[in-house]
Amino acid sequence: MISRARLGIAAVLALACTAPAAAQVPGATYTGAVGDATLRFKVGADGTRVTSYRVNDLSGDRCTFVGIANEGDWAGAPITGGAFEYHPDSTTRFRGRFDGPQSATGTLRFLRPEVPGERPACDTGTLTWTATTTALLPPPGSAPPPGATGPARKSEVRTGITLRRTRTKLAGKVSSADKGCRGRRVVVLTRGSKSIARARSHANGTFSFRRSASTRGRRVRASARQRTDAKAICSAGRSKQVRG
């Protein structure tokens, strides 16, 4: 004869085994708050990565930050075991975990290094965030959503970047065999490990930066991160160093 206590334990175990695990919702946009700003991010159609995020007017200790990564211009943050992290360098750390059927939590930090004689450092500190979505998980066995194609079905196309100095600007060009990899690429001008400026390439791949006190006489280069478009994976690329 089985006691009531053992039956109760068995029932609890059965509920634990059948309860659905928390998971990200493919194609969903999550919205929440971080500090005094709104956070929005999107999960890709195949559910394997965060494909875009936006944080507007987040207060730091001495400045205000805007963080934007658009789908297609950003390689995204892979989701592994229900968690993701985007930490390209010391200036940005965006972490999260999907802890419910329609919710996620995590931390975010933006840091702007000091440039002696030009600007002081600025830091948000590590802030916690919570975000939710109204989208629902697809039922088991349902067909994948439209556009949920894996990277293996696309080829990677090489990206080349050139940069030269003129009297008033630093001009460059993104070159690629795929015309979709030339235009609307986010190009970052860097001095060592520091980002100085950003520009978006035109349809023909050209872009430019205005010369300034932070570039004159300094060795700089231009680079673009990997981007996935409808037809191909546009590889990352960077120029040779030039004296700005």
N, C-alpha and C positions, 0 to 999 in steps of 0.2 A: 504494500500500500504506500502511495506517495503522499507525503505530508503537504499541507497547504503552503508551508514556507517554501518547500522545494518547487511547488507549482508556480509560486510567485516569482522566484528567481528565474525559472525557465521562461516565464512570460516576458520578463524584462530583457533577457538575453535575446529572445525572438524579436522584440521590438528594436533592439540595438542593431541586429543583423539586417533588418528590413528597412531601416530608416535610410532615406536617400542621402548620399554624400554631397557636401557643398561643391558646386562647380560653377565655372564661368559660363555665361550665356553667350553662345556664338552670335556675332553681329550686334550685340547690345551696346548701348551707350550708358555709362554709369555717371551719375551726377552727385556731388556732395560738397562738403566744405573743408577747407584747410586754412587755418589761421583766420584772417579776415577776408579771404577770397573764395571764389567758387572754383571747384575742380571738376573737369569733365574728361573722361577718357573712353575709348571705344575698343571693344574686343573684335578681332578680325572674324570674317565670315566662317572660317574653319575652326575658330576657337582656340588656336594654338599660340596667339600672341596679342599683346596690346598694340594696336596699330596707330593710335593718335592720342594726344592729350593736350589740354589747354588749362592754364592757370593765369587769370588776369588780375593785375594790381595787388600782388601779395606783398605786404609790408615787411621790409627787413629793418635792421636797427638804424640804418642811415639812408635807405633808398627804397624804391618799390620795384619788384620784379614782375616780369611777364614771361611765362614759359609756354611755348607753343611748338608742337611737333605734329605736322600734318600727315595724314595717311598718304602714302605714295612718295613723300619726300623723306620719310624716316623709315629706317629698317625695322623699327618696332622693338618691343621687349618680349622675348619668349616666355610663355607661361609653362612652368614645370611643377608638377605636384600641387597645382592650385595657387602657385605664387609666381610673382615676377619681380624683376629689379632692373632699373635703368640707371647706370652709374658710369657714364662715359669718361668723366674726369672729376677733379675735385670740386667743380662748380655746381654739379647737379647730382642728387641722389633721390630717386623716386622708387619706392618699394610698396608692394601690396600683396594681399592674400584674399582670395575669395572664400569668405567664412560662412556664407549662407547661400541659399538658392538664388537670391537676388541682391546680395550685398557683398561689399568688400571693405577692408580696412587696411591702413598702412601708414607710412611716414614719408615726408618730403622735406628736402632741404635744398635751398639755393644759396650759393656763396659767390660773391664777386671779390676777387683778390685785389689787394691794394696796388695801385700804380703810383710809385713815388713821384711827388710833384704834380700829379694830375688828379687823382681821386683816392679817397680812403677806401678801405675794405668795407664790404656790406654783407650781412649774414642774416638769414631768417632763423637760424637755429633749426633743430630737428622738430618738425611739427607733425602731429598725428592727424589723420583724415579718415572719414567714413563716407562711403558712396553707395548708392542703390540704383536699381533699374526696375522698370515696370515690365520689361521683356521677360518671357518665359522660356525655360529650357524646352527644346523640342522633345516630343515623346520618343521613347525607345524604339529603335528600328526605323525611324523616319528618314527620308532621303536628306542628304546634306543640302544646306541652303544654296541658292544660286550664287555662283562666283566663288564657292569654296573649293578652289583648286589648289593643289599643293605645289610647292616650289619646284618639285621634280619635273613638272610638266612645262617648265619654262627654262630657257637657256640663259646663261649669264653673258652679258655683253660688256666688253672692256670699255672703260671711260678714261679718256686722256684730258689733262688740264694744262693749259699754257698760261703764263703770266708775264707781262712786260711793263716797264715803267715809262710813262710819258711825262711831260712837264707838269701836268696838273693831276694826273690820276694813275692808278694801276689798272691796266686793262688786261682782260684774259678771255679765254674761250674754252668751252667744254666740247670735246669732240668724241663721237661715237658712231659706230656703224648703224645703230638704231636711232632714228631721229627722235623717238620718244624719250631717249636718254640724254638728249642735249638741252631741251628746254625745261624751264621751271625747276631747275636744280638749285638747291640751297647751297651756295658756295660760301665758305668761311675763310676769312683772312686771319692768319695766325702769325704770331711772333714767338718762336719757341713753342711753349705749351699754352700760351695765352691767346685767347680769341680777341681780335681787335674789332672786326666788323663782319657783317653778313650782307650778301646780295643774292638775288635770284636771277638765273640766266634767262636770256631771251630765247625765242623759238629757234634761232640759229646757233645758240650756244654761247653767245657773247655776254660778258658781264664786266662791270668795272667798280672800282672803289676810289673815293677821293683821297688824295694824298694828304696827310696831316702830320702833326707833331709826333704822333705815336708811331708813324711809319718812316719818316724821313731819316735816312742814314742807317736804318735798321734792316736786318735780313728777314724777309717775310715770305710766306708761301700761301697758296690758295688750295683748298681741298673740298671735296664733296663726299658725303657718306653714301653707302649703298642704297639704292632705291628700287622697289619693285613696281612695275607698271603692268598694264593689262597684257602685254606681250612678252616681256623679258625682265630679267633681273639686271639692273644697271649697276655695274660694279662701282666700288669706291674709287676715287682717284685723287691725285694731288700733283701740284706743279713743282718745278724746281724752285729753289730759293732765289729771290732777287733782292736787290737793295732798294728799299722803298724810299 
